[in-house]
Structure formats: structure tokens, C-alpha cells
Amino acid sequence: LADAYGVPFVFGYMTSVLIVTFGLFNLIMAIYVENTMSAAKRTDESSKIRRKRETVRIARLTKELLKKFCTAHRLAQDFCSTTSVDREGLRKSLSETFKEGDGFEELETNMDISRELFLILIQDPQVQANLDELDVPHDRAHLFDVLDADDSGSLQADELVLGLLKIRA
């Protein structure tokens, strides 16, 4: 064809082949990249929604757990002021209160949970279930020492919440 039609034909033929080849492959590549980017965007949006749901779930569980600790603190104060300290009686009282759902609705931010009350409270099945849902490790016997950041021998509400959120597995 070069001999029959000359250099202009060869130049035109090569130009059209290059344009078609690069143009077609660039078009295919653009479609592929666009599809990949839109899939990544959908995945990112679904991840954000999933993280938001998880955050709300954790906040709800932590609030529920904090309510139980506040309820336990108030019951322990009432229980200890009327009788001598009876661990079994306090444990039964806490279990009954949690089963009936009569927990206090307002949160107490200035409470001090003692080690003894904490150990009684984490033996409750509902508290255990909440801790399991929060993915708190199962070595809960030493959990008080980990949560007591200031080493004061008691847990305040902020220590409890921050510690539980940091300790999640």
C-alpha cells in the first residue's frame, strides 16, 4: 500500500491506527476507572453508615451500663446505710432491680464505685451481657485495676466510661 498510494497514505494509516488504538483503550480504561471509583465511593458511604450505627450502639450500651452502675451505687448507699454490709443481699437486690427494670433514669456523674461493689456488679448476668456486647475482654476480675486510672481505689463515672471504651477488644 505504501508503494501504491505513497507516504501520505502510510502517514494517514498510522495516524488513524494510533488514534483508534489509544482512543479506544483510553475509553475502556476510563470506564473501568470510573466504575472502580464509584464502587469505592459506595463502599465508603456504607462504611460510614456502619461506623455511625456502631458508634450509636456503643453509646447506647455504655449508657445502659453506666445506668446500672449508678443504680448499683445508689442501692449500695441505701443498703449500707440501713444495714451492715451484706454482699449476698446487695447482689440479690441488684439482680431484682435489673430484672424489674426499675433502674434510675438519671445518671450520676459524681459517684464512686468501690472495688467490692464493682466485683459484685460485674457478676450480674445483665452486666455481663452488656460487657460482652461492648467486646470487653473476659478477664473481668482484674478489670477494676485497669479502669481505675488514678489508682484511687474507686471508679468515677468518667473513668468507667473512658476505660471501657479504651479497653474494648
C-alpha positions in Angstrom: 0.0 0.0 0.0 3.0 2.3 0.6 4.2 1.7 -3.0 0.7 2.1 -4.5 -0.5 5.1 -2.5 2.7 6.7 -1.2 3.9 8.2 2.0 0.7 10.3 2.7 -1.4 7.1 2.9 1.1 5.4 5.3 1.2 8.5 7.4 -2.7 8.7 7.4 -3.0 5.0 8.1 -0.5 5.1 11.0 -2.2 8.2 12.5 -5.7 6.6 12.3 -4.4 3.3 13.8 -2.7 5.2 16.7 -5.8 7.3 17.3 -8.1 4.4 17.3 -5.8 2.2 19.4 -5.1 4.8 22.1 -8.5 6.4 22.0 -10.3 3.0 22.3 -8.0 1.8 25.1 -8.3 5.1 26.9 -12.0 4.9 26.7 -12.1 1.4 28.0 -9.7 2.4 30.8 -11.8 5.4 31.7 -14.9 3.3 32.0 -13.0 0.8 34.2 -11.6 3.6 36.5 -15.0 5.3 36.7 -16.7 2.0 37.8 -13.9 1.3 40.3 -14.2 4.8 41.8 -18.0 4.7 42.1 -17.7 1.3 43.8 -15.2 2.7 46.2 -17.5 5.6 46.9 -20.4 3.3 47.6 -18.2 1.2 49.9 -17.0 4.3 51.7 -20.6 5.5 52.2 -21.7 2.2 53.5 -18.7 2.0 55.8 -19.6 5.5 57.2 -23.2 4.3 57.9 -21.9 1.2 59.5 -19.5 3.1 61.7 -22.2 5.5 62.7 -24.5 2.7 63.7 -21.7 1.0 65.6 -21.0 4.3 67.4 -24.6 4.7 68.3 -24.8 1.1 69.5 -21.7 1.5 71.7 -23.0 4.8 73.1 -26.4 3.1 73.9 -24.7 0.1 75.6 -22.3 2.3 77.6 -25.1 4.5 78.8 -27.1 1.4 79.8 -24.1 0.1 81.6 -23.5 3.4 83.3 -27.1 3.5 84.4 -26.7 0.1 86.0 -23.6 1.3 87.8 -25.4 4.4 89.0 -28.3 2.2 90.2 -25.9 -0.1 92.0 -24.2 2.8 93.6 -27.5 4.2 94.9 -28.7 0.9 96.1 -25.4 0.2 97.8 -25.6 3.6 99.6 -29.2 2.9 100.7 -28.4 -0.7 101.6 -25.2 0.1 103.5 -26.9 3.0 105.4 -29.7 0.8 106.7 -27.8 -2.5 107.5 -24.4 -3.8 107.8 -22.7 -4.7 104.5 -24.2 -7.9 103.2 -22.7 -8.8 99.9 -25.3 -11.5 99.1 -28.2 -9.3 100.0 -26.9 -6.5 97.9 -26.3 -8.9 94.9 -29.9 -10.2 95.2 -31.3 -6.6 95.4 -29.3 -5.6 92.3 -30.4 -8.6 90.4 -34.1 -8.0 91.3 -33.8 -4.3 90.4 -32.2 -5.1 87.0 -34.8 -7.8 86.2 -37.7 -5.5 87.0 -36.2 -2.6 85.0 -36.6 -0.2 88.0 -33.2 1.3 87.4 -32.8 5.0 88.0 -33.1 7.0 84.8 -30.8 9.9 85.7 -27.1 9.4 85.5 -24.9 10.3 88.5 -21.6 11.7 87.4 -20.1 12.1 90.9 -20.4 8.5 92.0 -17.6 6.5 93.4 -17.8 2.7 92.7 -15.7 0.8 95.2 -13.8 -2.4 94.2 -16.2 -4.5 96.2 -19.3 -3.0 94.6 -17.7 -3.4 91.1 -16.9 -7.0 91.7 -20.5 -7.7 92.9 -21.9 -5.8 89.9 -19.9 -7.5 87.2 -21.2 -10.8 88.4 -24.7 -9.8 87.3 -25.8 -11.6 84.1 -27.2 -8.4 82.5 -24.0 -6.5 83.2 -22.0 -9.5 81.8 -24.2 -9.4 78.7 -23.6 -5.6 78.3 -19.8 -6.1 78.7 -19.9 -8.9 76.2 -21.8 -6.7 73.7 -19.2 -4.0 74.2 -16.5 -6.5 73.4 -14.8 -6.1 76.8 -12.2 -8.9 77.4 -13.4 -11.7 79.5 -10.7 -11.2 82.2 -13.0 -9.1 84.3 -11.6 -10.0 87.7 -8.7 -7.5 87.1 -10.9 -5.0 85.2 -11.2 -2.7 88.2 -7.5 -2.2 88.4 -7.3 -1.4 84.7 -10.2 1.0 84.8 -9.0 2.8 88.0 -6.7 5.2 86.1 -5.9 7.5 89.0 -5.3 4.5 91.4 -7.7 5.9 93.9 -9.4 2.6 94.8 -12.7 3.7 93.4 -14.1 4.4 90.0 -15.7 7.6 88.9 -18.2 7.8 86.0 -15.7 9.3 83.6 -13.0 6.7 84.5 -15.5 3.9 84.0 -16.8 5.1 80.6 -13.4 6.1 79.2 -11.8 3.0 80.4 -14.5 0.7 79.0 -14.2 2.4 75.6 -10.4 2.1 75.5 -10.3 -1.4 76.7 -12.7 -2.8 74.1 -11.1 -5.7 72.2 
